Amino acid sequence: METRQLLVRIPEQLARRLKRHVPARARSAYIQRLLEQALPAEDGEDDPLYRAAHDVEQDERLAGEMAEWDVTVSDGLTPEARSRR
């Protein structure tokens, strides 16, 4: 895999924590793993769940329908159960 060097600025306190907990020669791999977990896959647009969520956001009628369903999320729950959510 081809690599690229990037200059990234982070708060001083966070940089100290990174240096304290991750060995110098392991930092690039550590940050790479974090980014791979945090960022969507490049082909995420082909994911059916992504497409469905995107379609809901774009379609006002469908978004309104989904908002109506949101009201029913706590249907049937006791007041105690609702307060724990």
C-alpha atoms as an extended CHARMM CRD file, in Angstrom:
* protein
*
        85  EXT
         1         1  MET       CA              0.0000000000        0.0000000000        0.0000000000  PROA      1               0.0000000000
         2         2  GLU       CA              1.3270000000        3.4110000000       -0.9460000000  PROA      2               0.0000000000
         3         3  THR       CA              1.6480000000        5.8050000000        1.9920000000  PROA      3               0.0000000000
         4         4  ARG       CA              1.6210000000        9.5630000000        2.3730000000  PROA      4               0.0000000000
         5         5  GLN       CA              3.0320000000       11.7250000000        5.1250000000  PROA      5               0.0000000000
         6         6  LEU       CA              0.6090000000       14.2630000000        6.6140000000  PROA      6               0.0000000000
         7         7  LEU       CA              1.1090000000       17.1320000000        9.0150000000  PROA      7               0.0000000000
         8         8  VAL       CA             -1.6920000000       17.0850000000       11.5740000000  PROA      8               0.0000000000
         9         9  ARG       CA             -2.0350000000       19.5210000000       14.4530000000  PROA      9               0.0000000000
        10        10  ILE       CA             -3.5250000000       18.2420000000       17.7100000000  PROA      10              0.0000000000
        11        11  PRO       CA             -3.7580000000       19.8050000000       21.1710000000  PROA      11              0.0000000000
        12        12  GLU       CA             -0.5300000000       19.6010000000       23.1910000000  PROA      12              0.0000000000
        13        13  GLN       CA             -2.1540000000       17.5490000000       25.9540000000  PROA      13              0.0000000000
        14        14  LEU       CA             -3.4060000000       14.9800000000       23.4410000000  PROA      14              0.0000000000
        15        15  ALA       CA              0.0390000000       14.7740000000       21.8280000000  PROA      15              0.0000000000
        16        16  ARG       CA              1.6100000000       14.0970000000       25.2400000000  PROA      16              0.0000000000
        17        17  ARG       CA             -0.9160000000       11.3180000000       25.9080000000  PROA      17              0.0000000000
        18        18  LEU       CA             -0.2050000000        9.7550000000       22.5180000000  PROA      18              0.0000000000
        19        19  LYS       CA              3.5520000000        9.8330000000       23.1290000000  PROA      19              0.0000000000
        20        20  ARG       CA              3.1450000000        8.4320000000       26.6440000000  PROA      20              0.0000000000
        21        21  HSD       CA              0.9180000000        5.5020000000       25.6490000000  PROA      21              0.0000000000
        22        22  VAL       CA              2.0180000000        4.5790000000       22.1160000000  PROA      22              0.0000000000
        23        23  PRO       CA              5.6570000000        3.7180000000       21.2980000000  PROA      23              0.0000000000
        24        24  ALA       CA              7.3220000000        5.9720000000       18.7170000000  PROA      24              0.0000000000
        25        25  ARG       CA              7.5790000000        3.3000000000       16.0100000000  PROA      25              0.0000000000
        26        26  ALA       CA              3.9500000000        2.2400000000       16.4890000000  PROA      26              0.0000000000
        27        27  ARG       CA              2.2330000000        5.6310000000       16.2380000000  PROA      27              0.0000000000
        28        28  SER       CA              1.5330000000        5.6180000000       12.5050000000  PROA      28              0.0000000000
        29        29  ALA       CA             -0.0700000000        2.1710000000       12.6740000000  PROA      29              0.0000000000
        30        30  TYR       CA             -2.0370000000        3.1980000000       15.7700000000  PROA      30              0.0000000000
        31        31  ILE       CA             -3.4300000000        6.3150000000       14.0890000000  PROA      31              0.0000000000
        32        32  GLN       CA             -4.1310000000        4.3430000000       10.9030000000  PROA      32              0.0000000000
        33        33  ARG       CA             -6.2320000000        1.8160000000       12.8660000000  PROA      33              0.0000000000
        34        34  LEU       CA             -8.1630000000        4.6330000000       14.5650000000  PROA      34              0.0000000000
        35        35  LEU       CA             -8.8980000000        6.3060000000       11.2310000000  PROA      35              0.0000000000
        36        36  GLU       CA             -9.9670000000        3.0460000000        9.5910000000  PROA      36              0.0000000000
        37        37  GLN       CA            -12.4270000000        2.4430000000       12.4350000000  PROA      37              0.0000000000
        38        38  ALA       CA            -13.7390000000        6.0210000000       12.4970000000  PROA      38              0.0000000000
        39        39  LEU       CA            -14.1020000000        6.7620000000        8.7860000000  PROA      39              0.0000000000
        40        40  PRO       CA            -16.6400000000        5.1830000000        6.4440000000  PROA      40              0.0000000000
        41        41  ALA       CA            -15.2830000000        2.8630000000        3.7830000000  PROA      41              0.0000000000
        42        42  GLU       CA            -14.5390000000        4.4960000000        0.4540000000  PROA      42              0.0000000000
        43        43  ASP       CA            -17.2290000000        2.3770000000       -1.1610000000  PROA      43              0.0000000000
        44        44  GLY       CA            -19.7420000000        3.2370000000        1.5940000000  PROA      44              0.0000000000
        45        45  GLU       CA            -22.1510000000        4.6680000000       -0.9550000000  PROA      45              0.0000000000
        46        46  ASP       CA            -22.7570000000        1.1330000000       -2.2200000000  PROA      46              0.0000000000
        47        47  ASP       CA            -23.9060000000        0.0170000000        1.2400000000  PROA      47              0.0000000000
        48        48  PRO       CA            -27.6920000000       -0.5520000000        1.1790000000  PROA      48              0.0000000000
        49        49  LEU       CA            -28.1170000000        0.8480000000        4.7030000000  PROA      49              0.0000000000
        50        50  TYR       CA            -26.2050000000        3.9860000000        3.7400000000  PROA      50              0.0000000000
        51        51  ARG       CA            -28.3490000000        4.4320000000        0.6270000000  PROA      51              0.0000000000
        52        52  ALA       CA            -31.5720000000        3.9330000000        2.6170000000  PROA      52              0.0000000000
        53        53  ALA       CA            -30.5230000000        6.4880000000        5.2420000000  PROA      53              0.0000000000
        54        54  HSD       CA            -29.4690000000        8.9200000000        2.5220000000  PROA      54              0.0000000000
        55        55  ASP       CA            -32.7800000000        8.4800000000        0.6940000000  PROA      55              0.0000000000
        56        56  VAL       CA            -34.7220000000        9.1810000000        3.8960000000  PROA      56              0.0000000000
        57        57  GLU       CA            -32.7450000000       12.3780000000        4.4490000000  PROA      57              0.0000000000
        58        58  GLN       CA            -33.3820000000       13.5600000000        0.8930000000  PROA      58              0.0000000000
        59        59  ASP       CA            -37.0960000000       12.6790000000        0.6720000000  PROA      59              0.0000000000
        60        60  GLU       CA            -39.2080000000       15.1180000000        2.7390000000  PROA      60              0.0000000000
        61        61  ARG       CA            -42.2870000000       12.8810000000        2.6920000000  PROA      61              0.0000000000
        62        62  LEU       CA            -40.2900000000        9.8550000000        3.8090000000  PROA      62              0.0000000000
        63        63  ALA       CA            -38.4560000000       11.9030000000        6.4540000000  PROA      63              0.0000000000
        64        64  GLY       CA            -41.8450000000       13.0080000000        7.8200000000  PROA      64              0.0000000000
        65        65  GLU       CA            -42.9930000000        9.4090000000        7.9430000000  PROA      65              0.0000000000
        66        66  MET       CA            -39.8450000000        8.4180000000        9.8290000000  PROA      66              0.0000000000
        67        67  ALA       CA            -40.4250000000       11.2700000000       12.3020000000  PROA      67              0.0000000000
        68        68  GLU       CA            -43.9080000000        9.8590000000       12.9790000000  PROA      68              0.0000000000
        69        69  TRP       CA            -42.3420000000        6.4870000000       13.7570000000  PROA      69              0.0000000000
        70        70  ASP       CA            -39.8870000000        8.1370000000       16.1670000000  PROA      70              0.0000000000
        71        71  VAL       CA            -42.8490000000        9.0810000000       18.3720000000  PROA      71              0.0000000000
        72        72  THR       CA            -43.6300000000        5.3890000000       18.8690000000  PROA      72              0.0000000000
        73        73  VAL       CA            -40.1540000000        4.4830000000       20.1290000000  PROA      73              0.0000000000
        74        74  SER       CA            -41.2780000000        4.4720000000       23.7650000000  PROA      74              0.0000000000
        75        75  ASP       CA            -44.7840000000        3.0890000000       23.1860000000  PROA      75              0.0000000000
        76        76  GLY       CA            -45.6000000000        0.4050000000       25.7140000000  PROA      76              0.0000000000
        77        77  LEU       CA            -42.7820000000        1.3230000000       28.0710000000  PROA      77              0.0000000000
        78        78  THR       CA            -43.5520000000        2.1620000000       31.6600000000  PROA      78              0.0000000000
        79        79  PRO       CA            -42.5790000000        5.6480000000       32.9100000000  PROA      79              0.0000000000
        80        80  GLU       CA            -39.6910000000        4.0530000000       34.8440000000  PROA      80              0.0000000000
        81        81  ALA       CA            -38.3400000000        2.3990000000       31.7010000000  PROA      81              0.0000000000
        82        82  ARG       CA            -38.5990000000        5.6770000000       29.7690000000  PROA      82              0.0000000000
        83        83  SER       CA            -36.5640000000        7.5630000000       32.3600000000  PROA      83              0.0000000000
        84        84  ARG       CA            -33.7390000000        4.9940000000       32.0810000000  PROA      84              0.0000000000
        85        85  ARG       CA            -33.3470000000        5.5730000000       28.3450000000  PROA      85              0.0000000000
